[in-house]
Amino acid sequence: MNAIQLTEELQGANPAERREHLWTLAEVMGDIEERIARGNVERFRPLPTGFHPLDDVLAGGLRPGEMMIVGGAFGVGKTIMALQTARNVVMSHPNYRAMYVCYEHDPIHLLMRLLALESAEHSRPEDALTLRKLAELTFSSNGAGLISRLRNTPRYALMMQHIDSYANRLSLIRASGVSSTLERIQNWAETLLNEQPSGLLLVVDYLQKIPLETPLNEDEATTRLAQGLKELAMTLGIPVFAIAASDRAGLKARRMRLSDLRGGSALQYEADIGIVLHNKHEIVSREHLVFNTIEAEEMRKWVVMSVEKNRAGVNAIDMEYSLDAAHFRLLSNGDMVRERLVDEKVVLQ
């Protein structure tokens, strides 16, 4: 079988058949040559998350078949980062879709978060929408719908234009902890890929809530789910962003690590990228808190993004991003952390 025949056969096969095909190195070389000659280069193009310098650390962003695990304490900004990443992808890539599978919030709440985020990005600071302002607009609708009112309000017209530009390519799923299994997630993803095969980002919020048909203890369940999501990423050729919850010991740790997440050993092994989010105030060394109390309080408004595993580049990188919690966003341009952090040593698996 020559390279052209192999490529045509695999392009017509289903994802599982592509995954399990026995390739010689010569066939792989011929297939890559043929793909690039045809202009089919998306497989080789990293997908930026929209956060800098994170994308530089990740050598451009997420790649097809990769799984990124993001953990952290309650309320640190995991969902903010996840939803904002999905939004960044569909905003910046007109041919891409994103699917946000959420076991924590319903689509209406996620929409309200996006409205607040986009208003902060595209309106004057005094006009930026919060959940409270959105509720006030809803209750004072006088028969008009909230979305139509925003579209017809000049100060929000630009914001709504941006949301409309990606609204048909961002799917929000209110997942069930009883029936929204890995198989169903894969079926949803395959449906979207059939509609628009150019690219898909899958976001799962969060991994440990995916139900299994056979009850297992927590570590075994997390192992099964992490392996399943990684296999899904590889089979469909899509990047997966999964939030993971911490175990009790991790919540008590001075500085949470990837190993402190529930089923930490499986997550460390399966993840291509492992990130832990921290409130900066909680993990800077004591001298930064004692000698400048005003600056120390400002640190509560910053999130430290620690890259503990990165198969595409360097590990043990700490970046900081300003948190605009009222508008459910991290300011996309961050910086490297310059202060000394507690427990500097990162144990890599």
HELIX and SHEET records of a PDB file:
HELIX    1   1 ALA A    3  GLY A   12  1                                  10    
HELIX    2   2 PRO A   15  GLU A   20  1                                   6    
HELIX    3   3 LEU A   25  ALA A   37  1                                  13    
HELIX    4   4 GLU A   42  PHE A   44  5                                   3    
HELIX    5   5 LEU A   54  VAL A   57  1                                   4    
HELIX    6   6 LYS A   78  SER A   92  1                                  15    
HELIX    7   7 PRO A  107  HIS A  122  1                                  16    
HELIX    8   8 PRO A  125  ASP A  127  5                                   3    
HELIX    9   9 LEU A  131  PHE A  139  1                                   9    
HELIX   10  10 LEU A  146  ARG A  151  1                                   6    
HELIX   11  11 PRO A  154  TYR A  166  1                                  13    
HELIX   12  12 ALA A  167  ARG A  169  5                                   3    
HELIX   13  13 LEU A  182  GLU A  195  1                                  14    
HELIX   14  14 LEU A  207  LYS A  209  5                                   3    
HELIX   15  15 GLU A  218  LEU A  236  1                                  19    
HELIX   16  16 ARG A  248  LYS A  252  1                                   5    
HELIX   17  17 LEU A  258  ASP A  260  5                                   3    
HELIX   18  18 GLY A  264  GLU A  270  1                                   7    
HELIX   19  19 LYS A  280  ILE A  283  1                                   4    
HELIX   20  20 ARG A  286  VAL A  290  1                                   5    
HELIX   21  21 THR A  293  GLU A  298  1                                   6    
HELIX   22  22 MET A  299  LYS A  301  5                                   3    
HELIX   23  23 ALA A  325  HIS A  327  5                                   3    
SHEET    1   A 9 LEU A 170  ARG A 174  0                                        
SHEET    2   A 9 ARG A  97  CYS A 102  1                                        
SHEET    3   A 9 LEU A 200  ASP A 205  1                                        
SHEET    4   A 9 VAL A 240  ALA A 244  1                                        
SHEET    5   A 9 MET A  67  GLY A  72  1                                        
SHEET    6   A 9 ILE A 273  ASN A 279  1                                        
SHEET    7   A 9 TRP A 302  ASN A 310 -1                                        
SHEET    8   A 9 ILE A 317  ASP A 324 -1                                        
SHEET    9   A 9 ARG A 329  LEU A 330 -1                                        
SHEET    1   B 9 LEU A 170  ARG A 174  0                                        
SHEET    2   B 9 ARG A  97  CYS A 102  1                                        
SHEET    3   B 9 LEU A 200  ASP A 205  1                                        
SHEET    4   B 9 VAL A 240  ALA A 244  1                                        
SHEET    5   B 9 MET A  67  GLY A  72  1                                        
SHEET    6   B 9 ILE A 273  ASN A 279  1                                        
SHEET    7   B 9 TRP A 302  ASN A 310 -1                                        
SHEET    8   B 9 ILE A 317  ASP A 324 -1                                        
SHEET    9   B 9 ASP A 335  MET A 336 -1                                        
END                                                                             
